[in-house]
Structures are given as structure tokens and as C-alpha cells.
């Protein structure tokens, strides 16, 4: 297993990330492509976790915000790999990357079904529920 990242939106890594996002967000959850692939793609650092057979298993991206803050987005794990800790490993890699850049916090919008996952990783739910792509979310934050 390996976790790699890129900012190159022409790279195989990025294309693998988009394939996972297409499967999870567009096909499974019905998110329109014009919302899923957005104007921030080139500004983000895209992470992909690959399995032992080099299959792309999970992805997320980091969007740099104001100084010291990253926004974790587009976290997705292929359906047949969920429940095996791959999401945790990927988020930890994104957190370590953020710390290495000198960031002191990560923010994210968590789907209602993922709140427990993020809480177990130390994220704190804040504010009111909001809709993103017609899916209920809560803002969550973590100090690094």
C-alpha cells in the first residue's frame, strides 16, 4: 500500500482520484459533474491511496485557505474497500502533509454519515447543518 499526492491535473494520480470521485460522488450519491469537478482542482493537492495491486482505493484533496489552514475535501473510498481503515490512513497522510507545510488546522464539510469517522479522528463539529450538493453536511475542524 502507498499514498501519493500531486498538484498535476494531467497526472495519472489525479486521474485516479477523479475516477474514485466519479464512482462515489457522481454515481453512488448523484452529485452533478459540474459540482464535483470545480474551479479549485488546480489549486488543490490531490491524494490517492493505492493497494498492493496498485488499485486506486481512496482519495481526498487539500485546498489551501488562509495562512495555516487547509480544507480537506472530496474524501472518498471505493465501496468494496470501506471499513478497512483506508480512510483513516489517507486523512492521517493529509494531516501530516499539512503539518509539514506549517499548517495549524484543517477544516472540512462532513456528510452526516461521516461525522462519527471524523470525530474519532479528533475533528469537532461546529455550527448548523448545511446542504452541499443536496447532501446534509456539518462543518468540522481540527487543530494540528
C-alpha positions as YAML, in Angstrom:
chain: A
units: angstrom
residues:
- id: 1
  name: UNK
  ca: [0.00, 0.00, 0.00]
- id: 2
  name: UNK
  ca: [1.17, 3.54, -0.75]
- id: 3
  name: UNK
  ca: [-0.20, 7.07, -0.54]
- id: 4
  name: UNK
  ca: [0.90, 9.62, -3.11]
- id: 5
  name: UNK
  ca: [-0.09, 13.19, -3.88]
- id: 6
  name: UNK
  ca: [0.04, 15.60, -6.80]
- id: 7
  name: UNK
  ca: [-0.99, 19.06, -7.96]
- id: 8
  name: UNK
  ca: [-0.65, 18.00, -11.61]
- id: 9
  name: UNK
  ca: [-4.17, 17.71, -13.03]
- id: 10
  name: UNK
  ca: [-2.77, 15.87, -16.05]
- id: 11
  name: UNK
  ca: [-1.12, 13.13, -13.97]
- id: 12
  name: UNK
  ca: [-2.23, 9.53, -13.56]
- id: 13
  name: UNK
  ca: [-2.58, 10.17, -9.81]
- id: 14
  name: UNK
  ca: [-5.09, 12.96, -10.41]
- id: 15
  name: UNK
  ca: [-6.98, 10.90, -12.99]
- id: 16
  name: UNK
  ca: [-7.19, 8.01, -10.50]
- id: 17
  name: UNK
  ca: [-8.57, 10.44, -7.89]
- id: 18
  name: UNK
  ca: [-11.22, 11.65, -10.33]
- id: 19
  name: UNK
  ca: [-12.22, 8.05, -11.16]
- id: 20
  name: UNK
  ca: [-12.84, 7.32, -7.48]
- id: 21
  name: UNK
  ca: [-14.74, 10.59, -7.04]
- id: 22
  name: UNK
  ca: [-16.83, 9.82, -10.13]
- id: 23
  name: UNK
  ca: [-17.78, 6.42, -8.75]
- id: 24
  name: UNK
  ca: [-18.52, 7.56, -5.19]
- id: 25
  name: UNK
  ca: [-19.94, 11.05, -5.57]
- id: 26
  name: UNK
  ca: [-21.49, 11.12, -9.03]
- id: 27
  name: UNK
  ca: [-22.69, 7.53, -9.49]
- id: 28
  name: UNK
  ca: [-23.42, 6.49, -5.88]
- id: 29
  name: UNK
  ca: [-24.59, 9.83, -4.48]
- id: 30
  name: UNK
  ca: [-25.91, 11.58, -7.58]
- id: 31
  name: UNK
  ca: [-23.69, 14.67, -7.36]
- id: 32
  name: UNK
  ca: [-23.69, 16.50, -10.72]
- id: 33
  name: UNK
  ca: [-20.34, 16.57, -12.51]
- id: 34
  name: UNK
  ca: [-20.37, 20.37, -12.71]
- id: 35
  name: UNK
  ca: [-20.36, 20.50, -8.90]
- id: 36
  name: UNK
  ca: [-17.94, 17.63, -8.34]
- id: 37
  name: UNK
  ca: [-15.21, 18.88, -10.68]
- id: 38
  name: UNK
  ca: [-14.80, 22.52, -9.73]
- id: 39
  name: UNK
  ca: [-12.65, 25.58, -10.32]
- id: 40
  name: UNK
  ca: [-10.33, 24.64, -7.43]
- id: 41
  name: UNK
  ca: [-8.92, 21.43, -8.97]
- id: 42
  name: UNK
  ca: [-5.60, 23.01, -9.99]
- id: 43
  name: UNK
  ca: [-5.19, 24.78, -6.63]
- id: 44
  name: UNK
  ca: [-5.55, 21.54, -4.64]
- id: 45
  name: UNK
  ca: [-3.17, 18.81, -3.59]
- id: 46
  name: UNK
  ca: [-4.77, 15.50, -4.60]
- id: 47
  name: UNK
  ca: [-4.04, 12.35, -2.57]
- id: 48
  name: UNK
  ca: [-4.60, 8.74, -3.66]
- id: 49
  name: UNK
  ca: [-4.13, 5.61, -1.60]
- id: 50
  name: UNK
  ca: [-3.12, 2.61, -3.73]
- id: 51
  name: UNK
  ca: [-3.47, -1.00, -2.68]
- id: 52
  name: UNK
  ca: [-0.88, -3.74, -3.02]
- id: 53
  name: UNK
  ca: [-2.07, -4.49, -6.57]
- id: 54
  name: UNK
  ca: [-1.72, -0.76, -7.43]
- id: 55
  name: UNK
  ca: [-5.50, -0.28, -7.49]
- id: 56
  name: UNK
  ca: [-6.64, 3.23, -6.53]
- id: 57
  name: UNK
  ca: [-8.65, 2.67, -3.33]
- id: 58
  name: UNK
  ca: [-9.25, 6.08, -1.75]
- id: 59
  name: UNK
  ca: [-8.77, 9.77, -2.43]
- id: 60
  name: UNK
  ca: [-9.05, 13.21, -0.89]
- id: 61
  name: UNK
  ca: [-7.79, 16.67, -1.69]
- id: 62
  name: UNK
  ca: [-6.46, 19.60, 0.30]
- id: 63
  name: UNK
  ca: [-7.35, 23.15, -0.63]
- id: 64
  name: UNK
  ca: [-5.04, 25.75, 0.94]
- id: 65
  name: UNK
  ca: [-7.09, 28.53, 2.56]
- id: 66
  name: UNK
  ca: [-5.77, 31.44, 4.61]
- id: 67
  name: UNK
  ca: [-2.34, 31.09, 6.20]
- id: 68
  name: UNK
  ca: [-2.09, 27.97, 8.32]
- id: 69
  name: UNK
  ca: [-5.43, 26.43, 7.31]
- id: 70
  name: UNK
  ca: [-6.16, 23.60, 4.89]
- id: 71
  name: UNK
  ca: [-9.58, 22.42, 3.78]
- id: 72
  name: UNK
  ca: [-9.95, 18.66, 3.37]
- id: 73
  name: UNK
  ca: [-12.34, 17.86, 0.54]
- id: 74
  name: UNK
  ca: [-13.53, 15.10, -1.77]
- id: 75
  name: UNK
  ca: [-12.72, 12.29, 0.70]
- id: 76
  name: UNK
  ca: [-13.87, 9.03, -0.89]
- id: 77
  name: UNK
  ca: [-13.17, 5.33, -0.50]
- id: 78
  name: UNK
  ca: [-14.17, 2.77, -3.14]
- id: 79
  name: UNK
  ca: [-17.25, 0.88, -1.93]
- id: 80
  name: UNK
  ca: [-15.62, -2.56, -1.71]
- id: 81
  name: UNK
  ca: [-12.77, -1.16, 0.45]
- id: 82
  name: UNK
  ca: [-14.81, 0.70, 3.06]
- id: 83
  name: UNK
  ca: [-14.49, -0.32, 6.70]
- id: 84
  name: UNK
  ca: [-10.83, -1.35, 6.39]
- id: 85
  name: UNK
  ca: [-9.19, 1.80, 7.83]
- id: 86
  name: UNK
  ca: [-8.07, 3.15, 4.45]
- id: 87
  name: UNK
  ca: [-9.91, 6.42, 5.01]
- id: 88
  name: UNK
  ca: [-8.14, 6.95, 8.33]
- id: 89
  name: UNK
  ca: [-4.75, 6.29, 6.75]
- id: 90
  name: UNK
  ca: [-5.46, 8.75, 3.96]
- id: 91
  name: UNK
  ca: [-6.67, 11.52, 6.30]
- id: 92
  name: UNK
  ca: [-3.63, 10.99, 8.53]
- id: 93
  name: UNK
  ca: [-1.37, 11.38, 5.48]
- id: 94
  name: UNK
  ca: [-3.16, 14.62, 4.54]
- id: 95
  name: UNK
  ca: [-2.80, 15.87, 8.11]
- id: 96
  name: UNK
  ca: [0.92, 15.03, 8.18]
- id: 97
  name: UNK
  ca: [1.40, 16.79, 4.83]
- id: 98
  name: UNK
  ca: [-0.40, 19.86, 6.21]
- id: 99
  name: UNK
  ca: [1.74, 19.88, 9.37]
- id: 100
  name: UNK
  ca: [4.91, 19.62, 7.27]
- id: 101
  name: UNK
  ca: [3.80, 22.77, 5.42]
- id: 102
  name: UNK
  ca: [3.35, 24.57, 8.74]
- id: 103
  name: UNK
  ca: [-0.43, 24.49, 8.84]
- id: 104
  name: UNK
  ca: [-2.07, 24.57, 12.24]
- id: 105
  name: UNK
  ca: [-5.60, 23.42, 11.40]
- id: 106
  name: UNK
  ca: [-7.78, 21.55, 8.94]
- id: 107
  name: UNK
  ca: [-11.40, 22.32, 8.22]
- id: 108
  name: UNK
  ca: [-13.89, 20.21, 6.26]
- id: 109
  name: UNK
  ca: [-17.54, 19.79, 5.45]
- id: 110
  name: UNK
  ca: [-18.54, 16.29, 6.59]
- id: 111
  name: UNK
  ca: [-21.52, 14.44, 5.22]
- id: 112
  name: UNK
  ca: [-23.84, 13.41, 8.07]
- id: 113
  name: UNK
  ca: [-22.89, 9.75, 7.55]
- id: 114
  name: UNK
  ca: [-19.18, 10.56, 8.05]
- id: 115
  name: UNK
  ca: [-19.43, 12.62, 11.26]
- id: 116
  name: UNK
  ca: [-18.53, 9.69, 13.54]
- id: 117
  name: UNK
  ca: [-15.50, 8.85, 11.39]
- id: 118
  name: UNK
  ca: [-14.14, 12.39, 11.68]
- id: 119
  name: UNK
  ca: [-14.97, 12.67, 15.39]
- id: 120
  name: UNK
  ca: [-12.91, 9.53, 16.05]
- id: 121
  name: UNK
  ca: [-10.04, 11.31, 14.28]
- id: 122
  name: UNK
  ca: [-10.31, 14.35, 16.56]
- id: 123
  name: UNK
  ca: [-12.43, 16.67, 14.42]
- id: 124
  name: UNK
  ca: [-15.04, 18.81, 16.16]
- id: 125
  name: UNK
  ca: [-18.45, 19.55, 14.65]
- id: 126
  name: UNK
  ca: [-19.33, 23.25, 14.57]
- id: 127
  name: UNK
  ca: [-22.33, 25.29, 13.50]
- id: 128
  name: UNK
  ca: [-25.56, 24.25, 11.89]
- id: 129
  name: UNK
  ca: [-26.26, 21.58, 9.32]
- id: 130
  name: UNK
  ca: [-25.96, 22.80, 5.71]
- id: 131
  name: UNK
  ca: [-26.65, 21.32, 2.30]
- id: 132
  name: UNK
  ca: [-23.91, 20.76, -0.24]
- id: 133
  name: UNK
  ca: [-24.98, 19.07, -3.49]
- id: 134
  name: UNK
  ca: [-28.32, 18.41, -1.72]
- id: 135
  name: UNK
  ca: [-26.48, 16.29, 0.90]
- id: 136
  name: UNK
  ca: [-26.58, 17.20, 4.61]
- id: 137
  name: UNK
  ca: [-23.19, 18.30, 6.00]
- id: 138
  name: UNK
  ca: [-21.66, 19.80, 9.12]
- id: 139
  name: UNK
  ca: [-18.55, 21.96, 9.35]
- id: 140
  name: UNK
  ca: [-15.79, 20.18, 11.28]
- id: 141
  name: UNK
  ca: [-12.37, 21.44, 12.39]
- id: 142
  name: UNK
  ca: [-9.20, 20.02, 13.89]
- id: 143
  name: UNK
  ca: [-6.13, 21.71, 15.31]
- id: 144
  name: UNK
  ca: [-2.90, 20.11, 14.19]
...
